[in-house]
């Protein structure tokens, strides 16, 4: 797959890892659509940066946790740019806390976005992709090592993506579409800043002793989305500073 004239959709692409990924794919030569739900200004800023790189860009308001949002985002991408080659399932939410404190509403919220959203986006995208298509899903280092209590619901939701990823690879492989999973470790974003109150203990859990940068995760996504990863599918790739070591 040549990245020139390639169209990518990055869910939750207005900030953090999603924004870094959208910009990296644009630098790779792709036109990029991002989805957002809350901050129109942040989404517009990402679009402006992509266009400044000479690529086409579009921000679509679509909730990955709704039954209609994922399909609508895929349909709008194809309507606007005529094709879809790469999907990055990045949108995610987390509800942390003691097991007994979690409510059915919390469970629905997390599973709707982190699991159903990834499934529905992948399902809709697969119907639009040709040979060489890429489905890349953002998981979590907590699926490989849970360092303490409070993460049961979030970890369950992200661990389910391992099964989804392997099944997608098998189902779509004969069509030349690959599926891979990226597990970030502690990453410096506005949701989990490297100077936040819980940053020290998180950094200490990594072998490198530091937070990662969103661009470091985006670099792995770039590889998996590009021509050098044509024979890579069904895999899981940690960008976690040795969190699982």
C-alpha positions, -999 to +999 in steps of 0.1 A: +000+000+000+014+034-011+005+060+015+000+087-012-037+092-019-045+071+011-073+080+034-072+074+072-099+077+098-087+082+134-115+081+160-110+104+190-084+123+170-088+157+185-063+153+213-037+131+229-026+099+211-053+104+185-042+139+175-005+128+174-015+098+152-036+119+128-007+143+123+018+115+118-003+098+092-007+132+074+031+136+075+033+101+059+012+115+030-023+104+040-055+125+040-071+122+075-105+123+090-108+126+128-138+122+150-146+142+181-174+146+206-166+175+230-141+201+219-148+215+184-119+239+188-094+212+194-107+192+164-104+223+142-069+229+154-059+194+143-075+198+110-056+231+104-023+214+112-030+186+088-040+210+060-008+230+067+011+198+058-006+198+024-031+170+031-068+171+031-085+169+065-120+167+080-134+166+116-166+147+121-186+148+153-194+112+160-198+094+193-180+060+193-202+049+222-235+053+203-249+026+180-249+050+150-217+070+155-191+045+142-210+038+110-217+075+104-181+084+107-171+058+082-198+068+058-189+105+061-152+096+054-161+078+022-185+105+012-160+133+016-128+116+003-141+088-019-124+059-001-111+045+032-078+027+036-067+030+073-088+030+104-073+037+139-097+028+167-084+053+192-115+066+210-117+053+245-129+061+280-119+049+314-138+046+347-115+036+375-124+028+411-130-001+435-149-030+421-178-026+445-182+011+435-187+005+398-223+008+386-241-007+356-240+027+340-202+028+343-201-007+327-223+004+298-203+036+293-169+019+291-180-011+271-200+010+246-170+030+236-140+007+242-155-025+228-187-019+208-173+012+193-142-006+180-163-035+167-188-013+149-161+010+134-141-020+122-172-037+108-182-006+089-147+001+076-142-035+065-171-031+041-154-001+025-118-012+023-099-028-006-068-049-005-041-033+016-065-019+041-054-015+077-073-017+110-053-006+140-067-005+175-053+012+205-054-010+236-036-005+269-006-017+288-030-028+316-040-058+295-005-072+299+001-061+335-024-048+361-002-031+387-029-025+413-065-024+422-091-001+406-088-009+370-110-040+366-136-025+343-111-006+321-088-036+318-116-059+309-127-036+281-092-033+267-084-070+271-114-079+249-097-061+220-071-089+218-098-113+208-114-088+184-080-081+168-071-118+162-106-125+148-104-095+125-070-107+112-084-141+104-117-129+089-102-101+067-068-117+058-080-133+027-091-099+015-056-084+021-067-063+051-045-064+082-055-059+118-031-051+146-033-039+182-011-013+199-007-012+237+005+022+250+020+026+285+017+057+306+016+085+280+017+122+286-017+136+276-042+160+291-061+131+306-029+116+323-002+143+324+034+134+331+034+160+359+000+149+374-005+136+410-003+100+400+025+103+374+054+093+397+041+058+406+031+052+370+065+062+356+082+040+382+063+010+369+081+013+335+116-001+328+126+033+314+113+052+343+094+078+324+061+086+306+059+081+269+050+109+244+020+106+221+043+108+191+060+076+202+028+057+200+019+074+167+052+061+153+041+025+158+008+032+143+026+048+113+046+016+108+015-007+110-004+016+086+025+017+060+038-005+033+065-021+054+038-038+075+020-056+047+028-090+062+020-080+098-014-090+111-031-103+143-002-089+163+000-069+196+027-043+199+037-027+233+048+010+233+050+010+271+086+018+282+089-017+296+057-016+317+051-053+310+087-063+315 
